[in-house]
Amino acid sequence: MRKRRFSRREEAVVERMIRDAIRELALERGSAEELHAIGWQAFLSVYHYDPVGFRWDGAGGWARAYQAVYDALSACKKQRNDDYYRLISLDKPISGENETPLISRLPTHHGDFSQYVCLCDYLSCLPWDEQQLAWTLINGYDLEEIPAAFYCDPKEVEGTYHRLRESMEQYLRI
């Protein structure tokens, strides 16, 4: 079977397809030639598998080709990101003028739970009313709104608060 040449219009459609996928994946940095070669390779693999699907009466081949181009460029982006992030050591300084390591600039998602675990353990050893007041305060209630929200005596809440405060000061001294 003789190989078919693409018309200028078809080549322009493929080029636009590749440019759109590059833009959508934010792959502008790097070698444009390499990205276009990857896109053309993906397109041609789909085309050679089913050239009939690229006739103008059947658009299925063009849709599959775009998906193949997008997937190939997406895999390229993933590989580039993997290579990039493996190369940078987080122990390196931020810059020549700043000796702070890169890892200190990363936001912590969860932080260190050790202090919270210790606090929870300490609160579990307190009397029940002090525990309940502590968790209510931790959950964001103000001391003034607790009697109205939980239908309790304000003087009793104040007394529990003072005992809890003494317990927490003792906890801080530990």
Rosetta blueprint (number, residue, H / E / L):
1 M L
2 R L
3 K L
4 R L
5 R L
6 F L
7 S L
8 R H
9 R H
10 E H
11 E H
12 A H
13 V H
14 V H
15 E H
16 R H
17 M H
18 I H
19 R H
20 D H
21 A H
22 I H
23 R H
24 E H
25 L L
26 A L
27 L L
28 E L
29 R L
30 G L
31 S L
32 A H
33 E H
34 E H
35 L H
36 H H
37 A H
38 I H
39 G H
40 W H
41 Q H
42 A H
43 F H
44 L H
45 S H
46 V H
47 Y H
48 H H
49 Y H
50 D L
51 P H
52 V H
53 G H
54 F H
55 R L
56 W L
57 D L
58 G L
59 A L
60 G H
61 G H
62 W H
63 A H
64 R H
65 A H
66 Y H
67 Q H
68 A H
69 V H
70 Y H
71 D H
72 A H
73 L H
74 S H
75 A H
76 C H
77 K H
78 K H
79 Q H
80 R H
81 N H
82 D H
83 D H
84 Y H
85 Y H
86 R H
87 L H
88 I L
89 S L
90 L L
91 D L
92 K L
93 P E
94 I L
95 S L
96 G L
97 E L
98 N L
99 E L
100 T L
101 P E
102 L H
103 I H
104 S H
105 R H
106 L L
107 P L
108 T L
109 H L
110 H L
111 G L
112 D L
113 F L
114 S H
115 Q H
116 Y H
117 V H
118 C H
119 L H
120 C H
121 D H
122 Y H
123 L H
124 S H
125 C L
126 L L
127 P L
128 W H
129 D H
130 E H
131 Q H
132 Q H
133 L H
134 A H
135 W H
136 T H
137 L H
138 I H
139 N L
140 G L
141 Y L
142 D L
143 L L
144 E L
145 E L
146 I H
147 P H
148 A H
149 A H
150 F H
151 Y L
152 C L
153 D L
154 P H
155 K H
156 E H
157 V H
158 E H
159 G H
160 T H
161 Y H
162 H H
163 R H
164 L H
165 R H
166 E H
167 S H
168 M H
169 E H
170 Q H
171 Y H
172 L H
173 R H
174 I L
